[in-house]
């Protein structure tokens, strides 16, 4: 199965991740997540987390109420380049 990567943010007070984008590879999703964080900072949002989740294409968890079916989840602290990707996203 192929994996898809979703960009997530969690603003202070949220109880669940907000999905803000999707990519077919991790590197692209990481760049997108950094861009989402930049936009949130421009909107003066100060307290938020962001990152990338991976899912198997065409699959979902049988426990649809409590398990979001995420295969892996990374926060921005775990990103390989920690912000170096933002400029390259716009090229």
N, C-alpha and C positions, 0 to 999 in steps of 0.2 A: 504494500500500500504506500501511497505517496503522502508525505507530510505537508501540511499547510501551517503557516505561522501567523498568529494574530497579535497585533499590537494592542496592549492594554494600558489603561491608566486607572488609578484609584485616587480620587481627590479626598482630602480629609473629611471624614464623616461618612464616606461610602462604605457599604458592607460588602459590595461585590465589585469586581473589575468591570470597567467600561471598555468595550472593544471599539477601537478607532481605526483599524485598518487590517489588511491581510496581504501576505506576500507568499510566494512559492519557494523562497529560500530564506535561511536565517539571516544572512548578511543584509539583504534588502530590508527585512523586518526590523533589524537593529537600527538601520539608518532612519527608517520611518519613525520608530519610537523616539529617537533623539529629536527628530523634527517636531513631533507632537509635544515633547517636553519644552522645546524652544517656544512654540506657539503658546503653551500654557503660561510660561514665564512672561511672555509679552502681554498676556492678559492679566498679569500680576497675580496669578495663582502661585502661592508660595508653598503650600503644604500638599504635596502629592507624590505618589509613587508611579513608576511606569516600567514597562518591560515587554517581553515577548512570551507567548505561549505557543506550544506546538500541539497539533491534533492530527490524527490519521484521517485522511480524506475519505468521506463516505461512511465514517463510523461515528457512533455516539454511545454514551454510557447507558446501560439499562436502568440505572438509578438516576433518572432525569431530574429528580427533585433536589438531591443533595450533592451529586457528583457531576461536575461540568465536563468530564471526559477528557480533560487536559492530559496530554502525554508527558510534557515537560513544561516548566515555567522558569523564566529567568527575570531577575530584576535588573535595573540599570547598573547596579554595582557589579554585576557579573558580566557586563558587556566587555568584549575584547578590546575595543578602542576608546571606550568612555568619552564619547562626545566628538571624536575625530571624524565621524561619518556625516555630520550634519551638512557641511558644505558640499560634499560630493553628491548628496541626494539631489541637489538643485542643478547639477551640471547636466 
